[in-house]
Amino acid sequence: MHNDEIIVKTAKGGKINPPKGMHELLALICNAINGNFLDKKDLFDIQYYKEKNYILYLIPKQKRLKNMYQNIVIYLESQNLTADKVTLKELNGDETTIVFNNKKLNETLSDIYFSTK
């Protein structure tokens, strides 16, 4: 995510613009990573638990999200509150888990990495 634009990198290093329906989901994941979802109380009921790390359960309230997801679980590292993992549980029982490895915080990146054509 750069300047409110979401770009997905492919396995071969290319870039694609996500399909329209995916944009909202990717924005949600990006907001979860950045911690910007807590003000989305109109979208989710939020429950949290403290174990070794924080675990947040987002239960969809918005009709469109309720028709797709049972819940979204975000696992946060307790020291810096960055997302370690996001699990999306769909109503049909399917789960998608995204794991964040080798996280680097507040590094300066050139805008060239975010240019689009």
Backbone as CSV, one residue per row, in Angstrom:
resi,resn,N_x,N_y,N_z,CA_x,CA_y,CA_z,C_x,C_y,C_z
1,MET,0.854,-1.162,0.000,0.000,0.000,0.000,0.901,1.226,0.000
2,HIS,0.613,2.139,-0.903,1.398,3.357,-1.014,0.478,4.468,-1.485
3,ASN,0.438,5.556,-0.713,-0.432,6.690,-1.052,-1.870,6.236,-1.322
4,ASP,-2.401,5.387,-0.462,-3.772,4.863,-0.557,-4.029,4.031,-1.811
5,GLU,-2.975,3.578,-2.455,-3.111,2.709,-3.621,-2.583,1.329,-3.241
6,ILE,-3.316,0.301,-3.616,-2.905,-1.062,-3.296,-2.400,-1.726,-4.557
7,ILE,-1.174,-2.246,-4.463,-0.564,-2.948,-5.580,-0.113,-4.308,-5.055
8,VAL,-0.394,-5.350,-5.811,-0.020,-6.701,-5.416,1.140,-7.142,-6.295
9,LYS,2.211,-7.632,-5.646,3.345,-8.159,-6.393,3.101,-9.632,-6.670
10,THR,3.442,-10.052,-7.873,3.314,-11.461,-8.242,4.576,-12.208,-7.818
11,ALA,4.520,-13.541,-7.847,5.664,-14.363,-7.470,6.863,-14.107,-8.375
12,LYS,6.610,-13.684,-9.607,7.694,-13.427,-10.552,8.178,-11.982,-10.514
13,GLY,7.692,-11.204,-9.560,8.154,-9.833,-9.400,7.352,-8.793,-10.143
14,GLY,6.351,-9.203,-10.901,5.488,-8.245,-11.589,4.501,-7.609,-10.622
15,LYS,3.741,-6.669,-11.110,2.735,-5.989,-10.288,1.393,-6.075,-10.982
16,ILE,0.351,-6.260,-10.187,-0.999,-6.273,-10.738,-1.894,-5.411,-9.861
17,ASN,-2.901,-4.851,-10.452,-3.929,-4.176,-9.679,-4.968,-5.229,-9.320
18,PRO,-5.338,-5.318,-8.042,-6.281,-6.360,-7.641,-7.671,-6.117,-8.229
19,PRO,-8.451,-7.191,-8.423,-9.827,-7.026,-8.883,-10.613,-6.168,-7.892
20,LYS,-11.668,-5.531,-8.369,-12.426,-4.590,-7.555,-12.892,-5.188,-6.224
21,GLY,-13.395,-6.407,-6.230,-13.871,-7.037,-4.999,-12.762,-7.308,-4.001
22,MET,-11.548,-7.532,-4.498,-10.414,-7.803,-3.628,-9.868,-6.539,-2.995
23,HIS,-10.124,-5.402,-3.606,-9.558,-4.147,-3.114,-9.982,-3.879,-1.672
24,GLU,-11.261,-4.071,-1.382,-11.757,-3.836,-0.025,-11.105,-4.782,0.981
25,LEU,-10.961,-6.047,0.599,-10.338,-7.022,1.484,-8.873,-6.687,1.716
26,LEU,-8.148,-6.345,0.657,-6.743,-5.993,0.807,-6.579,-4.724,1.637
27,ALA,-7.467,-3.770,1.457,-7.423,-2.551,2.270,-7.647,-2.882,3.736
28,LEU,-8.565,-3.794,4.000,-8.835,-4.224,5.374,-7.596,-4.860,5.989
29,ILE,-6.929,-5.728,5.241,-5.714,-6.373,5.745,-4.622,-5.343,5.985
30,CYS,-4.441,-4.419,5.063,-3.446,-3.362,5.246,-3.762,-2.522,6.479
31,ASN,-5.027,-2.196,6.671,-5.419,-1.425,7.853,-5.175,-2.224,9.125
32,ALA,-5.397,-3.525,9.071,-5.143,-4.364,10.238,-3.663,-4.359,10.584
33,ILE,-2.836,-4.446,9.563,-1.390,-4.437,9.785,-0.954,-3.116,10.405
34,ASN,-1.538,-2.027,9.950,-1.182,-0.698,10.439,-1.900,-0.319,11.727
35,GLY,-2.874,-1.121,12.144,-3.625,-0.806,13.349,-4.738,0.194,13.130
36,ASN,-5.123,0.438,11.883,-6.136,1.446,11.571,-7.554,0.890,11.497
37,PHE,-7.779,-0.307,11.988,-9.107,-0.907,11.903,-9.933,-0.655,13.156
38,LEU,-9.313,-0.188,14.225,-10.033,-0.035,15.488,-11.121,1.027,15.417
39,ASP,-11.027,1.932,14.459,-12.072,2.945,14.314,-13.170,2.489,13.355
40,LYS,-13.151,1.226,12.969,-14.135,0.664,12.038,-15.222,-0.094,12.795
41,LYS,-15.710,0.476,13.866,-16.701,-0.204,14.700,-18.034,-0.407,13.994
42,ASP,-18.263,0.326,12.905,-19.473,0.101,12.120,-19.336,-1.148,11.252
43,LEU,-18.108,-1.602,11.023,-17.862,-2.791,10.210,-17.749,-4.073,11.029
44,PHE,-17.221,-3.966,12.265,-16.914,-5.155,13.061,-17.245,-4.975,14.536
45,ASP,-17.637,-6.083,15.160,-17.552,-6.197,16.605,-16.147,-6.710,16.868
46,ILE,-15.438,-6.077,17.781,-14.042,-6.442,18.026,-13.904,-6.994,19.433
47,GLN,-13.329,-8.196,19.513,-13.006,-8.822,20.795,-11.504,-9.051,20.807
48,TYR,-10.866,-8.887,21.957,-9.429,-9.134,22.004,-9.067,-9.899,23.261
49,TYR,-7.974,-10.636,23.155,-7.475,-11.463,24.245,-5.972,-11.286,24.311
50,LYS,-5.451,-11.347,25.523,-4.008,-11.265,25.720,-3.533,-12.624,26.184
51,GLU,-2.753,-13.264,25.366,-2.072,-14.492,25.757,-0.593,-14.132,25.739
52,LYS,0.227,-14.916,25.043,1.624,-14.509,24.858,1.659,-13.224,24.042
53,ASN,0.815,-13.167,23.034,0.647,-11.984,22.199,-0.833,-11.610,22.226
54,TYR,-1.206,-10.565,21.510,-2.602,-10.162,21.435,-3.293,-10.904,20.297
55,ILE,-4.525,-11.298,20.530,-5.344,-11.926,19.496,-6.619,-11.114,19.386
56,LEU,-6.879,-10.598,18.192,-8.078,-9.802,17.944,-9.033,-10.596,17.072
57,TYR,-10.288,-10.645,17.483,-11.340,-11.290,16.693,-12.239,-10.194,16.150
58,LEU,-12.333,-10.118,14.846,-13.211,-9.157,14.200,-14.404,-9.935,13.656
59,ILE,-15.579,-9.639,14.193,-16.808,-10.291,13.765,-17.551,-9.289,12.867
60,PRO,-17.763,-9.638,11.595,-18.388,-8.687,10.672,-19.792,-8.272,11.098
61,LYS,-20.075,-6.973,10.959,-21.412,-6.430,11.200,-22.058,-5.990,9.892
62,GLN,-21.253,-5.522,8.958,-21.749,-5.038,7.673,-22.248,-6.230,6.846
63,LYS,-23.405,-6.063,6.224,-24.050,-7.154,5.502,-23.124,-7.817,4.484
64,ARG,-22.443,-7.028,3.699,-21.564,-7.581,2.665,-20.458,-8.455,3.259
65,LEU,-19.857,-7.989,4.341,-18.816,-8.773,5.000,-19.390,-9.994,5.701
66,LYS,-20.580,-9.839,6.314,-21.230,-10.967,6.993,-21.583,-12.092,6.028
67,ASN,-21.847,-11.742,4.775,-22.176,-12.756,3.773,-20.952,-13.517,3.297
68,MET,-19.750,-13.065,3.650,-18.517,-13.719,3.212,-17.734,-14.352,4.352
69,TYR,-17.653,-13.664,5.503,-16.738,-14.090,6.567,-17.453,-14.366,7.876
70,GLN,-17.023,-15.440,8.507,-17.476,-15.737,9.864,-16.727,-14.834,10.836
71,ASN,-15.404,-14.755,10.646,-14.593,-13.853,11.445,-13.237,-13.643,10.788
72,ILE,-12.544,-12.658,11.285,-11.171,-12.379,10.892,-10.382,-12.307,12.187
73,VAL,-9.297,-13.070,12.250,-8.486,-13.113,13.464,-7.124,-12.511,13.146
74,ILE,-6.717,-11.568,13.980,-5.431,-10.898,13.787,-4.569,-11.171,15.011
75,TYR,-3.387,-11.690,14.766,-2.433,-11.996,15.825,-1.380,-10.897,15.835
76,LEU,-1.272,-10.194,16.970,-0.349,-9.068,17.085,0.795,-9.402,18.026
77,GLU,1.987,-9.028,17.628,3.154,-9.162,18.495,2.989,-8.196,19.666
78,SER,3.213,-8.663,20.878,2.908,-7.830,22.045,3.877,-6.666,22.222
79,GLN,5.113,-6.776,21.750,6.082,-5.710,21.972,5.843,-4.490,21.094
80,ASN,5.532,-4.697,19.822,5.382,-3.536,18.933,4.015,-3.479,18.251
81,LEU,3.130,-4.406,18.601,1.756,-4.453,18.092,1.668,-4.542,16.565
82,THR,2.658,-5.169,15.945,2.575,-5.420,14.511,1.924,-6.780,14.281
83,ALA,1.275,-6.922,13.147,0.587,-8.171,12.835,1.596,-9.259,12.486
84,ASP,1.449,-10.413,13.138,2.237,-11.592,12.798,1.484,-12.468,11.812
85,LYS,0.156,-12.473,11.962,-0.669,-13.365,11.148,-2.087,-12.822,11.091
86,VAL,-2.733,-13.022,9.950,-4.146,-12.679,9.772,-4.835,-13.916,9.199
87,THR,-5.919,-14.355,9.838,-6.688,-15.498,9.349,-8.102,-15.044,9.030
88,LEU,-8.530,-15.334,7.800,-9.877,-14.997,7.348,-10.672,-16.301,7.281
89,LYS,-11.711,-16.418,8.095,-12.533,-17.621,8.091,-13.841,-17.321,7.363
90,GLU,-14.026,-18.021,6.235,-15.215,-17.809,5.425,-16.383,-18.620,5.966
91,LEU,-17.589,-18.243,5.574,-18.794,-18.931,6.040,-18.835,-20.394,5.613
92,ASN,-18.237,-20.711,4.461,-18.258,-22.094,3.980,-17.204,-22.973,4.650
93,GLY,-16.457,-22.419,5.613,-15.457,-23.189,6.344,-14.040,-23.011,5.834
94,ASP,-13.882,-22.430,4.642,-12.536,-22.182,4.119,-11.826,-21.154,4.984
95,GLU,-10.511,-21.293,5.088,-9.694,-20.331,5.818,-8.528,-19.899,4.958
96,THR,-8.223,-18.628,5.031,-7.032,-18.086,4.394,-6.180,-17.485,5.495
97,THR,-4.918,-17.910,5.564,-4.005,-17.390,6.570,-2.846,-16.701,5.884
98,ILE,-2.568,-15.489,6.326,-1.459,-14.705,5.803,-0.478,-14.517,6.952
99,VAL,0.771,-14.951,6.751,1.796,-14.858,7.782,2.824,-13.819,7.354
100,PHE,3.203,-12.959,8.270,4.168,-11.899,7.991,5.504,-12.268,8.627
101,ASN,6.511,-12.462,7.773,7.861,-12.824,8.216,8.825,-11.703,7.885
102,ASN,9.952,-11.718,8.555,11.032,-10.761,8.266,10.519,-9.326,8.230
103,LYS,9.716,-8.982,9.216,9.160,-7.629,9.259,10.254,-6.610,9.562
104,LYS,10.195,-5.505,8.852,11.111,-4.395,9.075,10.264,-3.150,9.261
105,LEU,10.490,-2.465,10.354,9.659,-1.312,10.694,10.354,-0.003,10.365
106,ASN,9.577,0.912,9.811,9.992,2.296,9.587,11.258,2.438,8.756
107,GLU,11.439,1.549,7.797,12.563,1.703,6.890,12.215,2.714,5.808
108,THR,13.198,3.455,5.388,12.996,4.409,4.311,13.082,3.667,2.983
109,LEU,12.065,3.816,2.160,12.035,3.194,0.842,11.861,4.265,-0.213
110,SER,12.556,4.104,-1.281,12.437,5.038,-2.393,11.077,4.877,-3.058
111,ASP,10.514,5.969,-3.546,9.242,5.919,-4.265,9.329,5.074,-5.531
112,ILE,10.528,4.832,-6.010,10.680,4.033,-7.234,10.096,2.626,-7.061
113,TYR,10.092,2.110,-5.837,9.561,0.787,-5.573,8.043,0.754,-5.709
114,PHE,7.405,1.899,-5.708,5.962,1.980,-5.719,5.396,2.572,-7.002
115,SER,6.254,2.814,-7.966,5.766,3.415,-9.208,4.938,2.398,-9.987
116,THR,3.923,2.890,-10.679,3.050,2.036,-11.495,3.076,2.561,-12.913
117,LYS,2.707,1.680,-13.824,2.662,2.092,-15.231,1.275,1.932,-15.754
